[in-house]
Amino acid sequence: MVATCSLSAGINLPARRVILKGARMGRDLVGPAMLRQMRGRAGRKGKDEYGETYLCCQKGELEDVAELLEAEMPAVTSCLTPEKRGIKRALLEVVAIRLASSRTSLDHYVHSSLLWHTTEKGGVENMVKASVDELLESRLIQAVDLQNCLEPTMLGAAVVAAGLSPEDGIFLHSELRRALESFVMDGDMHIFYLFTPVQTSGPGEIAWLTFRDELKQLDESGMRAIRLIGVSPVFVNRLVNSGAQLKETTAEEIRLALVYRRVYSAFQLRDLCNEMPVHEISLKYNVSRGQVQTLAQTCHGFAAGMVKFCQRMGWGMLGAVLEHMLDRLRAGARADLLEMAEVAFVKSRMARIFWDNGLKSVRALSEADPPTLVPIMMQAHAWKTRLQGEAAERFKDKLLAKAKIIVGSASRIHEKQMMLEWEEE
């Protein structure tokens, strides 16, 4: 079994020997807990008598890896601590779902948390009071009567429904309000920006030369969207020439930095939906493949949250516009491939290969003979053409089995389409 670090941390298959090819996930070393989790599958009790783990690393990493191997397990800490920004979100959520409706019931809730039992009591009480006051000030919750009964505002309910933190919710609310006033409908750039997760646009350096090149390649509608979002090409050009980075000292500078990072991620999301391979995006924007893959995996859920946010705020028209783009995000392909991307085992790259070989619809796939699809599918696995003998035959059998599933799936989808057409007639 061979797996990357990110996959190894999640799977739970036992083995006698575990070989870790590297101790990094992206650019950072894995933590002591994750390292123990990955090596813990070696010699699983009840499965084997013993187990062994090998960790491979570069010579320059030897000292860091040695420290990692000897590091103590980190203590379990509450995610509600201020530095993790959890307490404010937790309080907003319990008010929004009516689990608590007063300061007294909020206190009962907090008393049941790990935070209460591992932190000084007076500090927790002050933390809760400050968080409730901030939620009231941000108009995410409101006091509705003389007894100070708490309930969520429309904005607070929308933030919880979309699965956002209070800080991200307030930021996105201002972004969507600006979009309501002037939404660019004759291009995709504005939608890609709104669908870019805030979480994947966190701290990180922007390759400003690449940023400027992408701005230059935008059409008129794309430039209009960029300016409405708040990006200044003159400011970007100044950063390229000076070699400086974004300042993040004041609240406004932090907000502006988040906008620029989000636009940088939006360029990557646009390229993903235009079927550019992950490794090419990684090289183009000087980011790790893991970051690009995280963006591809999280954008669907975030986009669905944005649609739900708009619906809860009563912005039905904006929600409908965003929802129209969801299918393209899920498929990771251009609009012409959306229908074919619904077929089992047909992702964006395979759909494009079928399209280029004349199979341009679900109907064409449903009428295809599975053996004729095998040579076409081989184009998606060019390096496998070097296989010979028994290995080559096994791979062709595997592709033939997939081809049969593809044809069957396409046939079912085509039948449903025909049924809908008959019902409409």
N, C-alpha and C positions, 0 to 999 in steps of 0.2 A: 504494500500500500504506500503510495506517494502522495503527499499533500503539502500545501503551503502553510506558513505559520498561522494565518488567519483561519484556515479551514481546520488545521490540527487542534486549535483551541476549542473547536465546537463539536467535533465528532467524538464518538465514545466506543471505538472498536479496539478490543484488546489485541496485543501483539507480544511476542517474546522479546523482540529487539526493536527499539525506536532510534532512528538516526535523524537528528535535527541538522539540516544542511546549513542553517544560519540561525542566529539568535535575534534577528531584527524583524520587525513588522513594519514595512515601509522604511523609514529612516531611523526609527527609534528602536532601542533594545526592548525586548519583551520584559515584563515584570516578573518578579520571583514567583508570584502565584500562578501566572500563566505558564511559566516554564515547568513548574511542578505538575500542573494539569496535563501538559503535553507528555511529559515523561511518565506520568502515573499510569498510563495504559500498558506499560511494559511489565510483563509478568503478573497480570491481573490474577488475584486470588481466586481459585476455583477453575481457572482456565489454563494455568501453567505452573511449573514448579519454581521457576526463577525468571527474572527479566533483566535486561541491560539497556542502557541508553548512551548514545554517542552524540556529542554536540560538536559540530564542525564550525570553524570561524576563520576569519582572516588573521594573519599574524599581528597586524596592528590593533586588532580588537581583543587580543588575548587577555590583557589586564582587566578590561571592562567585563569580559565574560567570566573571568575567574571571580571577580567581585560578585557578579550575578549569581554564580553557583553557590557562594557562601552566604548570600544575603538572607536575612531573616524574613519570615512571612510577615507582610504588613498587617497591622491590626485592623479589625473590622470597624469601620466608622459609619456614622449615619449620613445619608445623602441629603439630609435636611439642614446641614450646617450652612452658614452664610456663604462660605466660599464656593459651595456647590449649588447655590441659588435654589435649594429645594424647598425650604420652608414656605416661601411665599406662594409657590406653585401648589404645594400640598394644601395650604389653607384655602386658596381660590377654588381648587377642585372639590373639596368637601363642602364648601358653601354652594357651589354650582349644582352639585348632585343632591343637595338638601340633607346631607349627612349631619351638618351642623348649621345652626341658624342664629347663634348668639356667641358672644365672647366666652360665656361659660361653657357651652358645648364645644367650642374650639379648644378650650383648656383641657377638657376631658379627652379629646382626640389626641392632643399633643402628649398628655400624660401616658398614653399607651405606646409611645414611640421609643425607639432606641435612643434618640437624641435626649429625651428626658432622663433616661437612666444612665447616660454616659457623660452628661454635661452638668455644670453647676446650675442648680434650679433657678436662681435669680437671673442668670444669663439667658436661659431659655424663655422665661416670662417676658423679659425685655425684648427678646427677639420676636416673639409672637405679637406683642403689642406694636412694635415698629412695623412689622410686616402687614398687619391689619390696617394700620394707619396709611401705609403706602398704597395698599389695594384700594382703600377709600379715596385717597387723593388721585389715583390713576383712573378712578371711575370704573373699576372692574367689579367692585361690589358696592352696595349702598345700604345705609341704615334706613328702615322704612317706617318706624314708629318711635314713640317715646321710650319703649323698652329696648331700643337699639337692636331690633331684630335685623339680621343681616341676610341679604339675598343678592344674587348676581345681577349685574346689569346686562343689557343685550350684548355689549362688547365682551364682558366677562364670560358669558355663556358661550359666545362664539369662539373665544380663545380656548376654552376647555374642550369644546366639540372638535376643534381642529387639532387638538393634541399639542398645543404650543405652551411655552413658558410665558409668564406675564410680560417679561421684557421683550421677547420675540413677538408676542401678540401685539403689543403697543407699537413696535416698529413696523410690523406688517400692516397694521391698521392704517398708519399714516401713508404707507406706500400704496395701499389699495385705494384710499381716499383720493390720492393724487391721480391714480389710474382712472378712477371714475370721472374725474374732471376732464381728462384728455387721454383717451386710450387710443393707441395706434393700431388700427384694424387692418391696414394694408400691408402688413408684414408680420414676421414671427418673433422678432427680437424682444418685443415688450412682454409677450407671453412667456418666452423662455426665461426672462429675468424674474417674473413673478413666480414661476415654477421652480426656481433654484432654491434649494433648502438653505435656510439661514445657518444651520448647524455645520454644513460643509463649507461655509464661507468664513470660517473662523481665522484666527491669527495665522499668518503665513505670508511670505514675500511674493509680490507680483512681479513677473517679468515685464517691466514697463515697455520695453521695445516691442515685445509680442503684443501687448495691449494696444500700443499705438498702431501697429500693423493691422490688427483686427478692426480698429476704428476706421482706418483708411479704406478697408475693403467693404464696409457697410454701404448699402444703397441708401437712397434718400429717406425711405421710411424707417430704416434702421437707425440712421443718425437722428431722426426726429425723436424716436423712442429713447435713445441714449440721452439726449438733452433733457427730455421730460423727466427721466429718472433722476437726473442731477449730475451727470458726468460731463466734465468740461474737457474737450480735446486740447485746449490751450494749456490747462493744468497738467494733463498727461504728458504733453510735449515738454513742459518745463521739468517734470520729474525725470524724463528720459535724458535730457541734456545735463541735468545736475547730478544724476545718480542717487538722488535722495529717496527716502521712503516716506510713507504717510505718517503724519503726526497724529498721536492719539492721547492728547493730554486733557482736552475739554470734552464735554458730552457731545457737542456738535462735531468735533473732529472724529470722535469714536463712531458716530452715526455715519459720517461721510466715508470713513474708512470701510465700514461694513458694506456700504453701497458699492464702492469700487471693487471690493473683493467679490461681492455677489455678481457683479457684471462680468468679472473675470471667470467665475464659475459658470455663468450663463453662456459665455462663448464656448466652453467645453461641452455643456449640455446640448447646445445647438449642433456642434460637430458630431456628438453621439447620435443625435436624431437624424443626422445626414449620413449615417452609416460609416463614419470614419472609425477605423480600428482603435482599440484602447491604447495600444502601444504607441501609435502615431500621435494621439492626443497627449499622451504622457511626455513625449519628446518635444512636441510643439509648444506646450505651456510650461515645461520644466517642473512638472509635478510627478509624484510617484504613481504607478499604475493602480496601487491600492486606493489612492484618493479618487481617481477617475472611476474605478469600480464602485466605490462607496457612493459617489454622486449618482451613478447609474441605478444603484439599488434603492437609494433613499428618495429619489425625485418622485417616484410614483406615489408613495404614501404622502409625501409633502403636498403634491399637487392635489390629491384627493382631499387633504385637509384644507387647502385653500378654497376649493369648491364649496366644502361644507361651511367654512367661515363666511363666505359670501352669502350663502343661503340663510344662515342664522342672522346675518346683519340686514337681511332684506334686499340684498343687491342681486336679485335674480338674473338680470341681464348679464352682468359681469360674470356670475357663476356659470351661466350657459356658455359664454365665450370660452372660459377656461376649461369647462368640461369637454368641449369639442376637441381640445388638444390632447386630452388624456390618452386616447387610443394610440396616438403617435408616440407618446412618451413610453407607453407600455411596450410597444413594438420595437422602439429604438430604430425607426426607419422612416423614410419619406412617405408621403401620403399615398403614393401609388401602390405601396406594398402592404397597406393595412389589412386588406381582406385576406391575403395569403398568410399573414403573420398569425392569424387565428388557428391555422392548421397545426396539429401536434408535430413536434420536432422541427418546425419551420420557424427559425428566428430570422432576424434581419438579413444576415449574410447569406443564409441558405435561400431565403425568399428572393434576394437579388440575383443569385446564381440561376434559380429557376426562371426568373423573369428574362434574364439575358439569353437563356436557351429556349425561349419561345413559350414557356409555360407561364402565362401572364394573368391567370385567374384561378379561382378555386375550382371552377368547372373543368378547366384544362388539366388540373392535377387529379381530379376525381376520375377522369377518363383515361389517364395515363396507365401504362402497363408497368408494374413495379420493377421488373428487370431493366427496363429502359431508363429508369431514374437513377440506377446505381452509378453509371459512368458520370452523370451530371453531378451527383452528390460527391463523387470523388474529388471534384474541383475544389470543394471546401476543405479537403484534407490532402493538399498537394504533396506534403512530405511523406504521406502513407504510400504513395505510388512506388516508393523504393522497396517496399516489403516484397518478399519473394517466398515461394513455396507455400507451406502450410499456414504461415502467418498471414500471407496475402489472401488466401482462401477464407480464413476465419474472418478477416476484416470485411471482405465482400459479402459474406453471409450475414454479418452484423448490419451492413448497409441495406441489404435486401430486406431484412426483417423490419428495419426502420421505414423503408420505402413502402412496404405493405401497410404499415400503420398510417403513414402519411396519406396514401390513397384512400384508406378507409375513413380517416378523419375528414379529408376533403369531401368525400362522398356524402357524409352525414351533414356537413355544413351546407353543401349544395342542395341537398334535399330540403333542409329547413328553409333555405332561400326560395326554393320553388314553391313550397307550401305557403309562404307568406305572400308571394306574388299571386297565387291562385285565390287566396282569401281576399286580397285587395280587389281582384277582378269580380 
